[in-house]
Amino acid sequence: MKKISFLLILITCVGIGITLSCEPDDICSASTSTTPNLIIEAYDVNNPENIKAITKLVIGGVGNDFILTNGIISASKIELPLKTDANTTQYILIKDAFINTNGTPDDTSDDFYDGNKDTITINYTREEVYVSRACGYKTIFKNVTFVIEPDGNNWIKSRQPLNDNQSVEDETETHFNIYH
């Protein structure tokens, strides 16, 4: 009986010690600012004051097989993560997207997104900034440029940074406007 009581007291003390040794700085709060996304807002090229949703949009990364959007969406504001291990990130933005069955409607393994594809290249310099012991470092992006790769049928007609020497340090503000 003494062994069981001693064991319970030991477990309780260790449990209290673990609970008391954890400091608020040991957990990275969800509200803590981390590596920001690039935010792009879409406007009407014929009436540049009006926000205009991009219809049937799919966004995919160049050089990998991932699709950023969850299927086909319509949006006037998009958030794009930038690579933290390179100074360039490329995306394909497909407007009026549809699923091309590749002539085999019963075989979904060869399906792909099709539509009016524009490739954008985002160049930047990276800077790592210490956040806290729990959160570690975040990357901010300086001297951000945005290029629409010409393809003869671009649906993105122009782009405009919101600031000279655009940086991406905060994902609550728009960084670039596109006009379509």
C-alpha positions as CSV (number, residue, x, y, z in Angstrom):
1,M,0.0,0.0,0.0
2,K,2.9,2.3,0.8
3,K,4.4,1.7,-2.6
4,I,1.1,2.6,-4.4
5,S,0.7,5.8,-2.3
6,F,4.3,6.8,-2.9
7,L,3.8,6.2,-6.7
8,L,0.7,8.3,-6.8
9,I,2.4,11.2,-4.9
10,L,5.4,10.9,-7.3
11,I,3.2,11.0,-10.4
12,T,1.2,14.0,-9.0
13,C,4.4,15.9,-8.2
14,V,5.9,15.2,-11.7
15,G,2.6,16.2,-13.3
16,I,2.5,19.5,-11.4
17,G,6.2,20.1,-12.2
18,I,5.6,19.7,-15.9
19,T,2.6,22.0,-15.8
20,L,4.4,24.7,-13.9
21,S,7.5,24.5,-16.0
22,C,5.7,25.4,-19.2
23,E,6.0,29.1,-19.9
24,P,3.7,31.1,-22.3
25,D,6.7,31.6,-24.6
26,D,6.9,27.8,-25.1
27,I,3.8,27.9,-27.3
28,C,3.6,29.9,-30.5
29,S,0.2,31.7,-30.4
30,A,-2.0,31.4,-33.5
31,S,-2.2,35.2,-33.4
32,T,1.6,35.6,-33.8
33,S,2.6,37.0,-37.1
34,T,4.5,34.4,-39.2
35,T,5.8,34.3,-42.7
36,P,3.3,36.3,-44.7
37,N,1.6,35.5,-48.0
38,L,1.6,37.8,-51.0
39,I,-1.9,39.4,-51.4
40,I,-3.2,40.3,-54.8
41,E,-6.5,42.1,-55.5
42,A,-8.2,42.0,-58.9
43,Y,-9.7,45.1,-60.6
44,D,-11.6,45.7,-63.8
45,V,-9.2,46.8,-66.5
46,N,-12.0,48.9,-68.2
47,N,-13.0,50.6,-64.9
48,P,-9.9,50.5,-62.7
49,E,-11.7,51.7,-59.6
50,N,-14.0,48.6,-59.5
51,I,-12.9,45.4,-57.9
52,K,-13.7,42.5,-60.3
53,A,-13.7,38.8,-59.3
54,I,-11.7,36.4,-61.4
55,T,-14.2,33.8,-62.5
56,K,-13.5,30.1,-62.6
57,L,-10.0,30.5,-61.2
58,V,-7.5,27.8,-60.4
59,I,-4.0,28.6,-59.1
60,G,-1.1,26.1,-59.4
61,G,2.6,26.2,-58.6
62,V,5.1,26.0,-61.4
63,G,7.6,23.2,-61.1
64,N,5.4,21.0,-58.9
65,D,2.1,19.3,-59.1
66,F,0.2,21.2,-56.4
67,I,-2.9,23.2,-56.9
68,L,-3.2,26.1,-54.4
69,T,-7.0,26.5,-54.8
70,N,-9.5,23.9,-53.6
71,G,-10.9,23.3,-57.0
72,I,-12.3,26.0,-59.2
73,I,-13.2,29.2,-57.4
74,S,-14.2,32.8,-58.1
75,A,-12.2,35.5,-56.2
76,S,-11.2,39.1,-56.2
77,K,-8.5,38.7,-53.7
78,I,-5.9,35.9,-53.7
79,E,-3.1,35.0,-51.2
80,L,0.0,33.3,-52.6
81,P,2.7,31.8,-50.4
82,L,6.2,32.6,-51.5
83,K,9.1,30.2,-51.3
84,T,11.3,30.7,-48.3
85,D,14.2,28.8,-49.8
86,A,14.5,30.6,-53.1
87,N,14.3,34.2,-54.4
88,T,11.7,33.4,-57.1
89,T,8.2,31.8,-57.0
90,Q,6.1,31.1,-60.1
91,Y,2.4,30.4,-60.3
92,I,0.0,29.6,-63.1
93,L,-3.4,31.4,-62.8
94,I,-6.1,29.8,-64.9
95,K,-9.1,31.9,-65.6
96,D,-12.3,30.3,-66.9
97,A,-10.9,27.0,-65.8
98,F,-12.5,23.6,-66.5
99,I,-11.5,20.0,-66.1
100,N,-10.2,18.6,-69.3
101,T,-10.9,14.8,-69.3
102,N,-8.2,14.2,-72.0
103,G,-10.8,12.4,-74.1
104,T,-11.3,9.7,-71.4
105,P,-14.2,10.8,-69.2
106,D,-14.2,7.4,-67.3
107,D,-10.5,7.7,-66.4
108,T,-9.9,10.6,-64.0
109,S,-6.2,9.8,-63.7
110,D,-5.3,11.8,-66.8
111,D,-7.6,14.8,-66.1
112,F,-6.1,18.2,-65.9
113,Y,-7.2,21.8,-65.5
114,D,-7.4,23.8,-68.7
115,G,-8.5,27.4,-69.6
116,N,-6.7,30.7,-70.1
117,K,-3.4,30.3,-68.3
118,D,-1.2,33.2,-67.3
119,T,2.1,32.5,-65.6
120,I,3.3,35.0,-63.1
121,T,6.9,35.3,-61.7
122,I,7.5,36.9,-58.4
123,N,11.1,37.9,-57.6
124,Y,12.3,39.0,-54.1
125,T,15.1,39.0,-51.6
126,R,14.5,37.1,-48.3
127,E,15.2,38.2,-44.8
128,E,14.8,36.0,-41.8
129,V,13.4,37.8,-38.7
130,Y,13.4,36.3,-35.2
131,V,9.9,36.1,-33.8
132,S,10.3,34.3,-30.4
133,R,11.7,31.2,-28.8
134,A,8.5,29.3,-29.5
135,C,7.8,30.6,-33.0
136,G,11.4,30.7,-34.2
137,Y,12.0,32.8,-37.3
138,K,9.8,34.1,-40.1
139,T,10.8,35.2,-43.6
140,I,9.9,38.6,-44.9
141,F,10.3,39.5,-48.6
142,K,11.9,42.7,-49.8
143,N,12.1,44.3,-53.2
144,V,9.2,42.2,-54.5
145,T,8.6,42.4,-58.3
146,F,5.8,40.7,-60.1
147,V,6.0,39.9,-63.8
148,I,3.3,38.6,-66.1
149,E,4.9,36.3,-68.6
150,P,3.7,37.2,-72.1
151,D,1.9,34.3,-73.9
152,G,0.0,36.1,-76.7
153,N,-3.3,35.6,-74.8
154,N,-2.8,37.1,-71.3
155,W,-6.0,37.7,-69.4
156,I,-4.1,39.7,-66.8
157,K,-3.6,43.0,-68.6
158,S,-1.4,44.8,-66.1
159,R,-0.2,44.8,-62.5
160,Q,0.6,47.5,-60.0
161,P,2.5,47.4,-56.7
162,L,0.9,49.3,-53.9
163,N,4.2,50.7,-52.7
164,D,7.6,51.6,-54.3
165,N,10.2,48.9,-53.3
166,Q,7.3,46.7,-52.4
167,S,7.9,44.4,-49.4
168,V,5.8,41.6,-48.0
169,E,5.9,41.8,-44.3
170,D,2.2,41.8,-43.4
171,E,-0.5,39.6,-44.8
172,T,-3.3,41.9,-43.7
173,E,-2.6,44.4,-46.6
174,T,-2.7,44.1,-50.3
175,H,0.7,44.1,-52.0
176,F,-0.3,44.2,-55.8
177,N,-3.3,44.9,-57.9
178,I,-4.0,43.2,-61.1
179,Y,-6.3,44.4,-63.9
180,H,-8.2,42.0,-66.1
